[in-house]
């Protein structure tokens, strides 16, 4: 596990939920993950100008990004990639193997594309779940910190509970961050998911993007001090 001398910092740089008023909101998700050894961008939002503009507002240099990990093949998670790679193509891009061949071919002209099927260590303390789901195939990140595992999701199409259960095979899950894809679930369904997450040992949640306003409020009430409000510009120090 990481110690507090080498913390992990998560910065949401693209989201449809507001947090930092300097940033533009738009439908989609992107999160910068900074560790002692690399800078990783998880998803790229829906468009390049918003992604790069938000990073500039936060004083973040896109050229410092070493690795890009894409969760799934929806435009609101991949739309900013070309602009990012056109600025600096010396990057590695991890994509689920199920991505369309033409997408992988286009990206391979600008970056080193690594196709993911099974769980893979991307760096010390950071791994991908590998491909999960059926109708919409998606990967999430599992990050080791000194307080347990942090799970970072794009849209959680395979099911947020299933993703956390997969992550739990590597240790105790401390926190879950990102889109939980619950905006079409009713109150009872969300409550059941909250109960399952608590039973799996999740102590903190930072739901955003496609979670839905009503579901986010349910998480806030259920987790209390374990609820972290997030949106575009929010920063989470994962080792604290």
Secondary structure, DSSP 8 states (H G I E B T S, - for coil): ---GGG--EEEEEEESSB-STTS---SSEEEEEE-SS-EEEE---S-HHHHHHHHHHTT--GGG--EEE--SS-HHHHTTHHHHHHH----EEEEETTS-HHHHHHHHTTSEEEEESS-EEEETTEEE---B-SSS-B--EEEEETTEEEEEESS-TT-HHHHHHHHGGGS-EEEEEEE---TT--HHHHHHHHHHHHHTT--EEEEEGGG-HHHHHHHHHHHGGGB----BT-EEETT-
